[in-house]
Amino acid sequence: MQRAIAYFLLLPGLFTISAQAALVSGPMISHIDMREAKIWIQVDTPSLVRVAYSVAGDSDSLHWTPPVETNSSQANTAVLTLDKVEPGLSYSYRVELNGEIVTNPARFTSPANYHGRTTPPNFKVAVGGAHYVIEEGFEPPYQILGDGYSIFSAIAETQPNLMIWAGNTAHLRKSDWTTQSGYLKRYAMARSIPDLQPLLQSIPHYATWGGQDFGAPNGGMNSAYREIAESSFKCYWPRPVVVSQLEGVATQFRYVDADFFILDVCSYRNDTPTSSSLPQILGKEQIEWLRQALVQSEATFKIIIAGAPILNPAHSRSNLSYAEREHTDLLQMLRDARIAGLFFISGGKSYGELTRLVHANSYNLYDLTLGPLTANPGNNEDELNFFRQPGSSTFERHFAIIEFTGPEEERSLTIRIMSIEGKELWSRSISASSLQPAD
């Protein structure tokens, strides 16, 4: 009752300043678990928002999230928690803005509670790379650096269970680098294109950042604008869990029998060290967190996601191998800890490829690098990646679908690289049994 009274007391003032408030983008599902879901939205002015949700087809199960008041310092974004969710059910939801329902019904399905009951369900994950949205007045003359936004419809048609954005989700311009307003406006532009909205509202989305989301080239832990970059990214990409012992945007989540570990390649970066220090990209604290999280994981697959390639050996600032000592220590840690089920996903490149690192005393490691979703594609002629798998180079806009299938003792993941039209360009299958440490 007190919550309801507080809600109605807030309404008159909000109606006065935002009677014409409208949805800018979203709703976007930012996380779904067995007992909870989170919905992100952005509106154009300070407003009071709620989400109404119920089991699909059962109006008697209607619930409301607590109201959240948006504010301009966070670009009028909000995250609403649906805490009456139960496993394995389909839910219908709508967004209320200042007392008025403003969206058509959308649906999501919570993960099934299969533990100890059935074999793990099959599922598929969509993965995308760099996203670039054109804005008149902010583009270089005679160049078109972004296009192909119909790719989001092609992704939706594959009916994935969730989507991962592997870095460079906004593509900041020089005009954006020095103010919070610039960062927030760039993210708003990247998020609001119409082709993307149906995909946002139907499945959960998770992201890490790359250099183009952080600011000026070679920025990192010593950037004066680091706090602005981080807070802006978090406004648009809420994390499923906050890793309290780390700075930055690293996080993790579980889906069926895969644990996903999302790394931060910007907050700890120092790739212009002095004569007495070595380059670093991930930092000791983040690597130690990753080690502990991997050791504790009981998942069949441990998927590590970063905004820069982890296994690519080419000496480039855009690869983890640029921090040579750190790169060596990370790989040695993975061998020493005898972690099974590792698979890497990375962004930060203008092309796609599959890297396979052959280990003499352990199993082979794979790193799927995603090229651009909507940014301009390039080529890999400048990088000698001698671990690159033949036939995996992709020089056009694309996305990946990774399918996790099979009975419990015979699980496998299948990579399908898809064109902007949704046609398969190449595929590979990797069995869980091949991702096991040597005896």
C-alpha positions as CSV (number, residue, x, y, z in Angstrom):
1,M,0.0,0.0,0.0
2,Q,2.8,2.4,0.9
3,R,4.5,1.7,-2.4
4,A,1.3,2.5,-4.3
5,I,0.8,5.7,-2.4
6,A,4.3,6.9,-3.1
7,Y,3.8,6.0,-6.7
8,F,0.7,8.2,-7.1
9,L,2.3,11.0,-5.1
10,L,5.1,11.1,-7.6
11,L,2.8,11.1,-10.7
12,P,1.4,14.7,-10.7
13,G,4.9,16.4,-10.7
14,L,6.1,14.1,-13.3
15,F,3.1,14.6,-15.6
16,T,3.8,18.4,-15.3
17,I,7.3,18.1,-16.7
18,S,7.0,15.0,-19.0
19,A,3.4,14.7,-20.1
20,Q,4.7,14.2,-23.7
21,A,7.4,11.7,-22.7
22,A,8.1,9.0,-25.3
23,L,10.2,5.9,-25.6
24,V,13.5,6.5,-27.3
25,S,14.6,2.8,-27.6
26,G,13.9,-0.5,-26.1
27,P,12.5,-2.2,-24.2
28,M,15.6,-4.4,-24.2
29,I,15.9,-7.6,-22.2
30,S,19.3,-7.2,-20.4
31,H,19.2,-10.4,-18.4
32,I,17.0,-13.5,-17.9
33,D,17.5,-16.1,-15.2
34,M,15.3,-18.8,-13.8
35,R,13.7,-16.6,-11.1
36,E,14.3,-13.1,-12.4
37,A,14.5,-10.9,-15.6
38,K,15.7,-7.4,-16.1
39,I,14.3,-4.9,-18.7
40,W,16.2,-1.8,-19.9
41,I,14.5,1.1,-21.5
42,Q,15.3,4.7,-22.5
43,V,12.8,7.6,-22.6
44,D,13.3,11.2,-23.8
45,T,12.7,13.1,-20.6
46,P,12.6,12.4,-16.8
47,S,9.7,10.0,-16.3
48,L,8.2,7.3,-14.1
49,V,8.3,3.9,-15.7
50,R,7.1,0.4,-14.8
51,V,6.7,-2.9,-16.5
52,A,3.6,-5.1,-16.4
53,Y,4.2,-8.8,-16.9
54,S,2.3,-12.1,-16.7
55,V,2.6,-15.7,-17.8
56,A,1.6,-15.7,-21.4
57,G,-2.1,-16.4,-21.7
58,D,-2.8,-16.0,-18.0
59,S,-4.0,-12.5,-17.1
60,D,-4.6,-13.6,-13.5
61,S,-0.8,-13.8,-13.0
62,L,-0.3,-10.1,-13.7
63,H,2.6,-8.4,-11.8
64,W,4.1,-5.0,-11.8
65,T,7.7,-4.0,-11.2
66,P,8.3,-1.2,-8.7
67,P,8.3,2.2,-10.5
68,V,11.6,3.7,-11.4
69,E,12.2,7.4,-12.0
70,T,14.6,8.2,-14.9
71,N,16.9,11.2,-14.9
72,S,18.9,13.1,-17.5
73,S,22.3,12.4,-15.9
74,Q,21.8,8.8,-17.0
75,A,20.3,9.7,-20.4
76,N,16.8,8.8,-18.9
77,T,17.7,5.1,-19.0
78,A,16.3,2.7,-16.5
79,V,16.6,-1.0,-15.6
80,L,13.4,-2.7,-14.2
81,T,13.6,-6.0,-12.3
82,L,10.9,-8.6,-12.8
83,D,11.3,-10.7,-9.7
84,K,8.2,-12.9,-9.9
85,V,9.6,-15.0,-12.8
86,E,9.7,-18.8,-12.6
87,P,11.7,-21.3,-14.6
88,G,10.7,-22.5,-18.1
89,L,7.7,-20.2,-18.6
90,S,6.8,-17.8,-21.4
91,Y,6.0,-14.3,-20.2
92,S,4.3,-11.3,-21.9
93,Y,5.3,-7.8,-20.8
94,R,4.5,-4.2,-21.6
95,V,6.1,-0.9,-20.6
96,E,4.1,1.8,-18.7
97,L,5.4,5.4,-19.0
98,N,3.9,8.0,-16.6
99,G,0.8,5.9,-16.1
100,E,0.2,5.0,-19.7
101,I,1.0,1.7,-21.5
102,V,3.3,2.7,-24.4
103,T,4.4,-0.6,-26.0
104,N,2.7,-3.6,-27.6
105,P,3.0,-6.9,-25.7
106,A,6.4,-8.5,-26.1
107,R,7.5,-12.0,-24.9
108,F,10.4,-13.8,-23.3
109,T,11.0,-17.3,-22.0
110,S,12.8,-18.0,-18.8
111,P,15.4,-20.8,-18.7
112,A,14.1,-24.2,-17.7
113,N,15.2,-25.7,-14.4
114,Y,16.7,-28.9,-16.0
115,H,19.2,-29.5,-13.1
116,G,18.9,-33.1,-12.0
117,R,15.7,-33.5,-14.0
118,T,16.6,-33.8,-17.7
119,T,19.5,-33.5,-20.0
120,P,20.7,-29.9,-20.8
121,P,18.4,-28.2,-23.4
122,N,19.8,-27.3,-26.7
123,F,20.2,-23.5,-27.2
124,K,21.8,-21.0,-29.6
125,V,23.7,-17.8,-29.1
126,A,23.9,-14.9,-31.6
127,V,27.2,-13.0,-31.6
128,G,28.0,-9.7,-33.2
129,G,31.0,-7.4,-33.7
130,A,31.3,-3.7,-34.4
131,H,28.1,-1.6,-34.8
132,Y,28.2,1.8,-36.5
133,V,25.2,4.1,-37.0
134,I,25.6,7.1,-39.4
135,E,24.7,10.5,-38.0
136,E,24.5,13.5,-40.4
137,G,27.0,16.1,-39.5
138,F,29.4,13.7,-37.7
139,E,30.7,11.7,-40.7
140,P,33.8,12.3,-42.7
141,P,33.2,13.7,-46.2
142,Y,32.6,11.3,-49.1
143,Q,32.7,8.2,-46.8
144,I,29.9,5.9,-45.7
145,L,31.2,4.1,-42.6
146,G,28.1,2.2,-41.6
147,D,25.2,0.3,-43.3
148,G,23.4,-3.0,-43.5
149,Y,21.1,-2.5,-40.5
150,S,18.8,-5.2,-41.9
151,I,21.3,-7.7,-40.4
152,F,19.4,-7.4,-37.1
153,S,16.3,-8.9,-38.8
154,A,18.4,-11.7,-40.1
155,I,19.7,-12.4,-36.6
156,A,16.1,-12.4,-35.3
157,E,15.0,-14.9,-37.9
158,T,17.5,-17.5,-36.5
159,Q,15.6,-17.3,-33.2
160,P,18.6,-17.3,-30.8
161,N,18.1,-17.6,-27.1
162,L,20.4,-14.6,-26.3
163,M,22.9,-12.3,-28.0
164,I,26.4,-11.2,-27.2
165,W,28.0,-8.0,-28.5
166,A,31.8,-8.5,-28.6
167,G,32.9,-4.8,-28.4
168,N,32.7,-1.5,-30.3
169,T,29.0,-1.3,-29.9
170,A,28.7,2.5,-30.4
171,H,31.7,3.8,-32.4
172,L,32.5,7.1,-30.7
173,R,33.6,10.0,-32.8
174,K,36.2,12.7,-31.9
175,S,33.3,15.0,-31.0
176,D,32.2,12.6,-28.3
177,W,35.5,11.9,-26.5
178,T,35.6,14.7,-23.9
179,T,32.0,15.0,-22.5
180,Q,29.5,12.7,-20.9
181,S,26.8,14.3,-23.1
182,G,28.8,13.2,-26.2
183,Y,29.2,9.6,-25.0
184,L,25.5,9.3,-24.1
185,K,24.3,10.8,-27.4
186,R,26.5,8.4,-29.3
187,Y,25.1,5.4,-27.5
188,A,21.6,6.6,-27.9
189,M,22.1,6.9,-31.6
190,A,23.5,3.4,-31.9
191,R,20.7,1.9,-29.8
192,S,17.7,3.6,-31.4
193,I,17.7,2.4,-35.0
194,P,14.3,0.8,-35.9
195,D,15.7,-2.4,-37.3
196,L,17.2,-3.3,-33.9
197,Q,14.2,-2.8,-31.7
198,P,12.4,-6.2,-32.3
199,L,15.6,-8.1,-31.5
200,L,16.2,-6.0,-28.3
201,Q,12.8,-6.8,-26.8
202,S,12.7,-10.6,-27.5
203,I,16.0,-12.0,-26.1
204,P,18.6,-10.9,-23.5
205,H,21.6,-8.9,-24.7
206,Y,25.1,-8.9,-23.1
207,A,28.1,-6.8,-24.1
208,T,31.7,-5.8,-23.5
209,W,33.4,-2.8,-24.8
210,G,36.2,-2.3,-27.3
211,G,38.5,0.7,-27.9
212,Q,35.8,2.5,-30.0
213,D,33.5,2.5,-27.0
214,F,36.2,3.8,-24.7
215,G,37.4,7.0,-26.4
216,A,40.6,8.2,-28.0
217,P,42.9,5.6,-29.5
218,N,45.2,3.8,-27.0
219,G,43.2,5.0,-24.1
220,G,43.2,3.0,-20.9
221,M,43.6,3.1,-17.2
222,N,45.3,6.5,-17.3
223,S,42.7,8.2,-19.5
224,A,41.3,11.4,-17.9
225,Y,37.9,10.4,-19.4
226,R,37.8,6.9,-18.1
227,E,35.0,7.5,-15.5
228,I,32.9,9.1,-18.2
229,A,33.4,6.2,-20.6
230,E,32.6,3.6,-18.0
231,S,29.5,5.3,-16.6
232,S,28.1,5.9,-20.1
233,F,28.7,2.3,-21.2
234,K,26.9,1.0,-18.1
235,C,23.9,3.3,-18.8
236,Y,23.3,1.3,-22.0
237,W,24.7,-2.1,-21.1
238,P,23.7,-3.1,-17.6
239,R,25.6,-6.1,-16.2
240,P,23.9,-9.3,-15.0
241,V,26.2,-9.1,-11.9
242,V,28.6,-6.6,-10.5
243,V,32.1,-8.1,-9.8
244,S,32.7,-6.1,-6.6
245,Q,36.5,-6.8,-6.5
246,L,37.1,-5.4,-10.0
247,E,37.0,-2.0,-11.6
248,G,35.4,-1.6,-15.1
249,V,32.8,-3.6,-16.8
250,A,33.8,-7.3,-16.4
251,T,30.9,-9.6,-15.5
252,Q,29.6,-13.2,-15.9
253,F,26.4,-15.1,-16.3
254,R,25.1,-18.7,-16.8
255,Y,22.9,-20.1,-19.5
256,V,22.0,-23.8,-19.4
257,D,25.4,-25.6,-19.3
258,A,27.6,-22.7,-20.4
259,D,29.2,-20.1,-18.2
260,F,30.0,-16.8,-19.9
261,F,32.8,-14.7,-18.6
262,I,32.9,-11.1,-20.1
263,L,36.3,-9.4,-19.8
264,D,37.3,-5.7,-19.9
265,V,40.2,-4.8,-22.2
266,C,40.1,-1.1,-21.5
267,S,40.0,-0.4,-17.7
268,Y,43.3,-2.0,-16.9
269,R,45.0,-1.2,-20.2
270,N,48.5,0.3,-20.2
271,D,50.1,-0.3,-23.6
272,T,52.6,2.6,-23.4
273,P,54.6,1.6,-20.4
274,T,57.8,3.0,-19.1
275,S,61.2,1.3,-19.2
276,S,60.5,-0.2,-15.8
277,S,57.1,-1.6,-16.5
278,L,55.5,-4.0,-19.0
279,P,52.4,-3.5,-21.2
280,Q,49.2,-4.8,-19.7
281,I,45.6,-5.1,-21.1
282,L,43.7,-7.3,-18.6
283,G,45.6,-6.6,-15.4
284,K,46.5,-9.0,-12.6
285,E,43.3,-8.4,-10.7
286,Q,41.1,-9.3,-13.6
287,I,43.1,-12.4,-14.5
288,E,43.0,-13.6,-10.9
289,W,39.2,-13.1,-10.8
290,L,38.9,-15.1,-14.1
291,R,41.1,-17.9,-12.7
292,Q,38.9,-18.2,-9.5
293,A,35.7,-18.0,-11.5
294,L,36.8,-20.7,-14.0
295,V,38.0,-23.1,-11.2
296,Q,34.6,-22.7,-9.5
297,S,32.6,-23.3,-12.7
298,E,31.0,-26.6,-13.1
299,A,29.6,-25.8,-16.6
300,T,30.4,-28.0,-19.6
301,F,31.4,-24.9,-21.6
302,K,33.3,-21.9,-20.3
303,I,33.0,-19.1,-22.8
304,I,35.4,-16.2,-22.4
305,I,34.5,-13.0,-24.2
306,A,36.7,-10.0,-24.8
307,G,36.7,-6.9,-26.9
308,A,40.1,-7.9,-28.4
309,P,41.4,-11.2,-29.7
310,I,43.0,-13.4,-27.0
311,L,44.7,-16.0,-29.0
312,N,45.8,-14.1,-32.1
313,P,49.6,-14.0,-31.9
314,A,50.2,-11.0,-34.2
315,H,52.0,-8.1,-32.4
316,S,49.3,-5.5,-32.6
317,R,47.8,-3.1,-30.0
318,S,44.4,-4.6,-30.8
319,N,45.4,-8.1,-29.7
320,L,46.0,-9.3,-26.2
321,S,49.4,-10.7,-27.4
322,Y,50.7,-7.1,-27.5
323,A,51.0,-7.4,-23.7
324,E,53.4,-10.4,-24.3
325,R,54.1,-11.3,-20.6
326,E,50.5,-11.0,-19.6
327,H,49.4,-13.1,-22.5
328,T,51.9,-15.8,-21.7
329,D,50.9,-15.8,-18.0
330,L,47.2,-16.1,-18.9
331,L,47.7,-19.1,-21.1
332,Q,50.0,-20.7,-18.6
333,M,47.4,-20.2,-15.9
334,L,44.7,-21.9,-18.0
335,R,47.0,-24.9,-18.5
336,D,48.1,-25.1,-14.9
337,A,44.5,-24.9,-13.6
338,R,43.5,-27.7,-16.1
339,I,40.3,-25.8,-17.1
340,A,38.0,-27.9,-19.3
341,G,35.6,-26.6,-21.9
342,L,37.3,-23.3,-22.8
343,F,36.1,-21.4,-25.9
344,F,37.0,-17.7,-26.6
345,I,34.9,-15.1,-28.4
346,S,36.5,-11.7,-29.4
347,G,35.7,-8.5,-31.2
348,G,37.7,-5.4,-32.0
349,K,38.6,-6.3,-35.6
350,S,37.3,-5.2,-39.1
351,Y,37.2,-8.9,-40.2
352,G,36.3,-12.2,-38.8
353,E,38.3,-15.4,-38.3
354,L,38.7,-18.5,-36.2
355,T,42.0,-18.9,-34.4
356,R,43.1,-22.4,-33.2
357,L,46.0,-22.6,-30.7
358,V,47.6,-26.0,-30.8
359,H,48.9,-27.2,-27.4
360,A,51.4,-30.1,-27.2
361,N,50.4,-31.0,-23.6
362,S,46.8,-29.9,-23.5
363,Y,43.8,-29.5,-25.7
364,N,43.5,-27.0,-28.6
365,L,42.1,-23.6,-27.8
366,Y,39.7,-21.7,-30.2
367,D,39.1,-18.0,-30.5
368,L,36.2,-16.9,-32.7
369,T,36.8,-13.3,-33.7
370,L,33.8,-11.4,-35.0
371,G,34.1,-8.7,-37.7
372,P,31.6,-5.9,-38.1
373,L,27.8,-6.1,-37.9
374,T,27.2,-2.7,-39.5
375,A,30.6,-1.0,-39.5
376,N,32.7,-1.2,-42.7
377,P,34.5,-4.5,-43.1
378,G,38.2,-4.7,-43.9
379,N,40.8,-7.4,-44.4
380,N,43.6,-9.2,-42.4
381,E,46.5,-8.6,-44.8
382,D,48.4,-6.6,-42.2
383,E,48.4,-9.4,-39.5
384,L,50.2,-12.6,-39.7
385,N,48.0,-14.9,-37.6
386,F,49.6,-18.3,-38.2
387,F,46.9,-19.9,-36.0
388,R,44.1,-18.8,-38.3
389,Q,42.0,-21.6,-39.5
390,P,41.8,-22.0,-43.3
391,G,38.6,-20.9,-44.8
392,S,37.5,-18.8,-41.7
393,S,38.6,-15.3,-42.9
394,T,35.4,-13.2,-43.3
395,F,35.7,-9.8,-45.1
396,E,32.0,-8.8,-45.2
397,R,29.4,-7.8,-42.6
398,H,28.4,-10.9,-40.7
399,F,27.2,-12.4,-37.4
400,A,27.7,-15.8,-35.7
401,I,25.3,-18.3,-34.4
402,I,26.7,-20.7,-31.9
403,E,24.6,-23.8,-31.2
404,F,25.0,-25.9,-28.1
405,T,23.5,-29.3,-28.7
406,G,23.6,-33.0,-27.9
407,P,22.9,-35.3,-24.9
408,E,24.7,-34.6,-21.6
409,E,27.7,-36.8,-22.3
410,E,28.0,-35.8,-26.0
411,R,27.6,-32.0,-25.9
412,S,29.1,-30.0,-28.7
413,L,29.1,-26.4,-30.0
414,T,28.7,-25.6,-33.7
415,I,29.8,-22.2,-35.1
416,R,27.8,-20.8,-38.1
417,I,29.0,-17.6,-39.6
418,M,26.1,-15.9,-41.4
419,S,26.0,-13.1,-44.0
420,I,23.9,-10.0,-43.7
421,E,21.2,-11.8,-45.7
422,G,21.2,-14.7,-43.2
423,K,23.1,-17.2,-45.5
424,E,25.7,-19.5,-44.0
425,L,29.3,-18.5,-45.0
426,W,31.1,-21.2,-43.1
427,S,30.7,-23.5,-40.1
428,R,32.7,-25.7,-37.7
429,S,31.7,-28.1,-34.9
430,I,33.7,-28.7,-31.7
431,S,32.8,-31.4,-29.3
432,A,33.0,-30.9,-25.5
433,S,35.0,-34.1,-25.3
434,S,37.8,-32.4,-27.3
435,L,38.0,-29.6,-24.8
436,Q,39.5,-31.7,-22.0
437,P,42.9,-31.4,-20.4
438,A,45.3,-34.2,-21.2
439,D,45.5,-37.0,-18.6
